[in-house]
Structures are given as structure tokens and as C-alpha cells.
Amino acid sequence: MAKQRKKLLIVDGYNVLRSGSRYRWQPRADEDYTDDFFNTARERLINDVVNFAGRDMGAVIVFDAGDNELSQGSRTKVGGVDVVFSPAGQSADKVIEKLAYDAGKRGVETMVVTSDAAIQDTVFGGGVDRMSAEGFSHEMGEYYEDARLDDTPKVAPKRTVADRIPAGTLAKLKALRDKK
């Protein structure tokens, strides 16, 4: 059986929030990136990427924090998706370009989601494809519509507290119970 190539989705976070109709956010002069509407849109994007990528591909969302002198290029994992803020002095564009270049060199099939023409031109080729922010918004709308229309019965597995706590902690609790 042939080995399947790994896939990677790289999303230009702020570009998609400004350009994709599903997330569109245009700041007023008195708004900044901490406003509730913006945070809600960012969380929606992260959730969408988590659902879209699923187990089929790796995913990274890159947010530009290059103008924030305190940014250290933090990286967090949310639902299996890496959420990255570019380090101070470095744009998200450069981070995305490097991620795409490195993935291409490793033979990873890569899709970059951005409407930034400069990034699209830089990353295209070498196993790297591109999708516009609006194209991604449309894909997400179809994804959720398909899920809504899917009439296959969904049965959630029964989960107990014991299923969700670390094995070491469970063993200690059982030992305490057995002492009584």
C-alpha cells in the first residue's frame, strides 16, 4: 500500500478575518484587536480550522504580531491546530512563507489560505497550493451545510470521568478507594 503524503493547512489569520465574508471585521478608529467582536471572529476562525482540518491534515493559523514589541512568537495548540503569533519585528507573511517553504521541501502537500497576493505569489508552486480568504469562507459554509444536512445518526460514545483523567491519577484514586 502506498504511503499517503501528509497534508498541511496554513491560514493567514488576520487576512482571513478581514477578507473572508464569514469572518469579516473592519476595525473602527476606536477598536483594536482586543474588542469582543474581533475575539469572537478569531475564535470562530480557529474552531472552523479545527473542524476543517480534522484528522486529515495538520493546520497552522498565523496571526501577525510583528508590530507588538512584546511578542515572542508564541505558539499554542487548540484542538490539534497550532495557533502562532509572529515574533516582534517579523510579519505573519514571513512566518507563513517559511512554513510553506519548509513543508514543500519535506514533500508535504500544503494549502495556504490568504488573499494577500504577495504571499500567494511567493508560496505558489513546489507542492504548495493557495486558497483565497473568501474561498475558505465559502468552503466552511458548505462544510457546515453538509454536516447539517447529513441525516446519518450520530451516536456519541459514552464517556465516564475515569476515561478523562490521567491513568496515574486514576490508579491513585483506586488505591485510596481500596484502602477503605
Helices and strands as residue ranges (DSSP letters): E 7-12, H 13-19, H 36-53, E 58-63, E 75-78, E 81-85, H 92-105, E 109-113, H 117-123, E 128-131, H 133-149, H 161-164, H 167-179
